Amino acid sequence: MSEVRIMMKTEILYGVHPVFEALKAGRREFFEVYIVREKDSGRYKNITGLLSLRKIPVKTVKPVQMDQMTGSALHQGIGARVSEYPLTPFDDILNSIKPGVMDFLILLDNMVDPQNLGALVRTALCVGAGGVVITKDRSASPTPAVSKASAGALEHISLSKTTNMINALKEIRDKGLWIAGLDAMADMPVYDCDFRSPIALVIGGEGKGIRPLVKSNCDFLVSIPQKKGISSLNASVAGAVVMYEVLRQRNY
């Protein structure tokens, strides 16, 4: 094993879908896979087949060992020591923007909840968004917990971090995208908005939403109609509603 390989930072990815999707995506290096042998070991069939082809070592561990390694009880009996999540440089996302090809981005501001981040990444991949941009600070990181929450979608999406969301918005606008912010108090209902133009959708985190300065740098704000007396939708559900409206307008 080379010195570079030994010094590489690793983490424990866990859950059937995250491990399988990471293997398919081929963006992480796999060092070792751990499996808790159970009666239902057949659910690992697709994974073990890929592991065998790639000659990745597999170890059998006890449930308590898996709990300790992953720090979670949601591992589904499988974990993998892998290289860290491969972030996409923001410039790469900018350079990939092309009208009609890659003209739909998701930007997440104040998204500190890993479950919401994972759910939004999963939806972004499903609707065909070209990438997701999060802030370096005031944001959940793309950890194994986020990959689990995304059902492995994190392993396929282009996800980038920016140190300055305002500058990121300006650079995205310069590439020809309109900036739409999701705000519960906005006057424009999401269904009255034309999303067929190149769009970057900004979604705020739970509770605080989009920061005021970020909001002021959006081209327009949209809201989701709701019945009176009902509290607002959580961030991942609200984001999914708008993302699927973009998909509907562009494809159906």
C-alpha positions, 0 to 999 in steps of 0.5 A: 500500500502506498504512502499516499493511500495510507495518509488518505482521509477516510470515513465510514459510509453506511447503509445498503443504498449509500454503499451500493450507489458509491460503488456504482458512482466510482467516485470514492476509493473503497478500502474495506467493507464490513458486513453483519451476517444475518439471515437476510444476507441476500440483500447484499447480493448486488453489493458483494458482486461488485466487491468481488469484481473489484477485489475489495476486502470484506470483513464480518463484524458483530452488530455492536462493532458496526454500531460503534464504527458508524456511530449510527443504528441505521447502518442496515448491517453494512459499512464501508471504509472509503475516501472522503466525499469528492466535492465538485469545485464551484468553478467546475459547476459554473463552467458546466452551465449551458443553456438547455443542457445544464441550466438548473441549479440548487443553492442551499443557504443555512441548511444545517440539518443533515436530514434536510440536506440529504432529502434535498440532494435526493430530490435534486438528483431526481429532477435532473438539477445540474448541481447543488451548492452549499455554504462552507459555513452555516451548513451541514457537510456531506457526511455519511449521515447525509448520504444515508438520508439521500438514499445514496443520491449524494454519491452521484450529485455534483455538490460544491461548497462556496465561502461566499453565497452572494458572490456565487449568486452573482457569478451564476447570474453572469452565466445567464441564470435567473436567481429564484429564492423560496420564501414563505412570505413572498407574494408570487405563488410558485405556480405563477412563476415561469421556470422554463428559463435557466434557473438557480433556486435558493432554498433556506434552512429550517426555521431561519430560511434564506438570510436577508442579504442572500434574499436581497440578491435574488432576482425574485422570490416565490412562495408555496400556497398554504391553508391559513393556520397551518405552519410552513412546510419543512425545508426539504418538502418545500424545496421538493415542491418547487423543484418538481414544479420546475420539472413539470413546466419543462417536461410536461 
